[in-house]
Amino acid sequence: MAGKTTTRADLTEAVYREHGVSRVESSVFVERILDEVASALERGETVKVSSFGTFSVRSKRERMGRNPKTGEEVPITPRRVITFRASHVLKEQINAAHRRKDAAE
């Protein structure tokens, strides 16, 4: 199931091709969007992109973990983690593409 990874450069190229702005402007657009999403998450806000999904930050408490090599118990410090929940529209789009691919084979 491993495939190609989409990078910032790929996103920039897609904006360039789709909207006809320069590659530099496309890069600025992509960077600005990613910066805004990251800043909102840093502030603890939820980022909801309609028909795509929701990014949110969740706090995890301190807990005990285990070193897999030694078996020794070690505390895992409290931290914040990012979660993503795909919208039903995105899920349907992905499943439809998967069904088309299976039908073509």
C-alpha positions as CSV (number, residue, x, y, z in Angstrom):
1,M,0.0,0.0,0.0
2,A,3.1,2.2,0.1
3,G,3.1,4.7,-2.7
4,K,4.4,8.1,-3.6
5,T,4.7,10.7,-0.9
6,T,3.3,14.2,-1.7
7,T,5.7,16.9,-0.6
8,R,5.5,20.7,-0.3
9,A,7.2,20.9,-3.7
10,D,4.4,18.8,-5.2
11,L,1.7,21.0,-3.6
12,T,3.5,24.1,-4.9
13,E,3.7,22.6,-8.4
14,A,0.0,21.8,-8.3
15,V,-0.9,25.4,-7.3
16,Y,1.4,26.6,-10.1
17,R,-0.2,24.4,-12.7
18,E,-3.8,24.9,-11.6
19,H,-3.8,28.7,-11.1
20,G,-1.1,29.9,-13.4
21,V,0.7,32.0,-10.8
22,S,4.5,31.9,-10.7
23,R,6.3,29.1,-8.9
24,V,7.6,31.5,-6.3
25,E,4.0,32.8,-5.6
26,S,2.8,29.2,-5.5
27,S,5.4,28.4,-2.9
28,V,4.5,31.5,-0.8
29,F,0.8,30.4,-0.9
30,V,1.6,26.8,0.2
31,E,3.9,28.0,3.0
32,R,1.4,30.6,4.3
33,I,-1.3,28.0,4.5
34,L,0.9,25.5,6.3
35,D,2.2,28.3,8.7
36,E,-1.4,29.3,9.5
37,V,-2.4,25.7,10.3
38,A,0.6,25.2,12.4
39,S,0.1,28.5,14.3
40,A,-3.5,27.7,15.0
41,L,-2.5,24.2,16.4
42,E,0.2,25.8,18.5
43,R,-2.5,28.0,20.1
44,G,-4.5,24.9,20.8
45,E,-7.2,25.7,18.3
46,T,-8.9,23.2,16.1
47,V,-8.4,23.5,12.3
48,K,-11.4,22.3,10.3
49,V,-11.0,22.1,6.5
50,S,-14.4,21.6,5.0
51,S,-14.8,18.4,3.0
52,F,-11.3,17.3,4.1
53,G,-11.0,16.9,7.8
54,T,-10.2,18.3,11.2
55,F,-6.8,18.7,12.9
56,S,-6.8,19.1,16.7
57,V,-4.4,19.1,19.6
58,R,-4.9,16.7,22.5
59,S,-3.0,16.6,25.8
60,K,-1.7,13.3,27.0
61,R,-0.9,12.7,30.7
62,E,2.3,11.3,32.1
63,R,2.3,7.5,32.0
64,M,4.6,4.6,32.5
65,G,6.1,2.9,29.4
66,R,8.5,0.1,28.9
67,N,11.9,0.1,27.2
68,P,11.4,-2.7,24.6
69,K,15.1,-3.6,24.7
70,T,15.6,-3.9,28.5
71,G,12.0,-4.2,29.7
72,E,12.7,-1.4,32.2
73,E,9.8,0.8,33.1
74,V,10.3,4.5,32.2
75,P,8.0,7.4,32.7
76,I,6.7,9.0,29.5
77,T,6.4,12.7,30.0
78,P,3.1,14.6,29.4
79,R,2.9,16.1,25.9
80,R,0.5,17.4,23.3
81,V,-0.2,15.4,20.2
82,I,-1.9,16.3,16.9
83,T,-4.8,14.2,15.7
84,F,-6.5,14.2,12.4
85,R,-10.1,13.1,11.7
86,A,-10.9,12.7,8.0
87,S,-14.3,14.1,6.9
88,H,-16.9,11.7,5.5
89,V,-16.5,13.4,2.1
90,L,-12.8,12.6,2.0
91,K,-13.4,9.0,3.2
92,E,-16.0,8.5,0.5
93,Q,-13.6,10.0,-2.2
94,I,-10.8,7.7,-1.1
95,N,-13.0,4.6,-1.1
96,A,-14.5,5.4,-4.5
97,A,-11.0,5.8,-5.9
98,H,-10.0,2.4,-4.4
99,R,-13.1,0.7,-5.9
100,R,-12.3,2.2,-9.3
101,K,-8.8,0.9,-9.1
102,D,-10.0,-2.6,-8.1
103,A,-12.5,-2.6,-10.9
104,A,-9.8,-1.7,-13.4
105,E,-7.5,-4.6,-12.4
